[in-house]
Amino acid sequence: MDNFNNANTVKCTVIRLGVVMVIHEQCAVIEVSDKLIEIARDKIADNAAIGDEVRWDGRLWSVHESR
């Protein structure tokens, strides 16, 4: 029973990285794992530009400083 109960408190973090391919007024397209994904414009940081690497934080795609 302890393992079952502890399963509800364990959180797994998945880091998702993508590259901004297109930005429109209402949406953006990013490439993640060789797939193009269209997302709502309000789900990507205002300062993101085409070619930027972005990282998903569970709420927003933010520009990722990989260096």
Contacts in CASP RR format, 6 or more apart in sequence:
PFRMAT RR
TARGET T0000
AUTHOR 0000-0000-0000
METHOD contacts of the structure
MODEL  1
MDNFNNANTVKCTVIRLGVVMVIHEQCAVIEVSDKLIEIARDKIADNAAI
GDEVRWDGRLWSVHESR
15 55 0 8 1.000
15 56 0 8 1.000
16 32 0 8 1.000
16 55 0 8 1.000
16 56 0 8 1.000
17 32 0 8 1.000
17 53 0 8 1.000
17 54 0 8 1.000
17 55 0 8 1.000
17 56 0 8 1.000
17 64 0 8 1.000
18 30 0 8 1.000
18 31 0 8 1.000
18 32 0 8 1.000
18 53 0 8 1.000
18 54 0 8 1.000
18 55 0 8 1.000
18 61 0 8 1.000
19 30 0 8 1.000
19 31 0 8 1.000
19 51 0 8 1.000
19 52 0 8 1.000
19 53 0 8 1.000
19 54 0 8 1.000
20 28 0 8 1.000
20 29 0 8 1.000
20 30 0 8 1.000
20 44 0 8 1.000
20 48 0 8 1.000
20 49 0 8 1.000
20 50 0 8 1.000
20 51 0 8 1.000
20 52 0 8 1.000
20 54 0 8 1.000
21 29 0 8 1.000
21 30 0 8 1.000
21 31 0 8 1.000
21 36 0 8 1.000
21 50 0 8 1.000
21 51 0 8 1.000
22 28 0 8 1.000
22 29 0 8 1.000
22 50 0 8 1.000
23 29 0 8 1.000
23 41 0 8 1.000
23 44 0 8 1.000
23 48 0 8 1.000
23 49 0 8 1.000
23 50 0 8 1.000
24 41 0 8 1.000
25 41 0 8 1.000
26 40 0 8 1.000
26 41 0 8 1.000
27 38 0 8 1.000
27 39 0 8 1.000
27 40 0 8 1.000
27 41 0 8 1.000
28 38 0 8 1.000
28 39 0 8 1.000
28 41 0 8 1.000
28 43 0 8 1.000
28 44 0 8 1.000
28 48 0 8 1.000
28 61 0 8 1.000
29 36 0 8 1.000
29 37 0 8 1.000
29 38 0 8 1.000
29 39 0 8 1.000
30 36 0 8 1.000
30 37 0 8 1.000
30 39 0 8 1.000
30 44 0 8 1.000
30 54 0 8 1.000
30 61 0 8 1.000
31 37 0 8 1.000
39 61 0 8 1.000
43 60 0 8 1.000
43 61 0 8 1.000
44 54 0 8 1.000
44 60 0 8 1.000
44 61 0 8 1.000
45 54 0 8 1.000
45 60 0 8 1.000
45 61 0 8 1.000
45 62 0 8 1.000
45 63 0 8 1.000
47 63 0 8 1.000
48 54 0 8 1.000
48 61 0 8 1.000
48 62 0 8 1.000
48 63 0 8 1.000
52 63 0 8 1.000
52 64 0 8 1.000
53 63 0 8 1.000
53 64 0 8 1.000
53 66 0 8 1.000
54 61 0 8 1.000
54 62 0 8 1.000
54 63 0 8 1.000
54 64 0 8 1.000
55 61 0 8 1.000
55 62 0 8 1.000
55 63 0 8 1.000
55 64 0 8 1.000
END
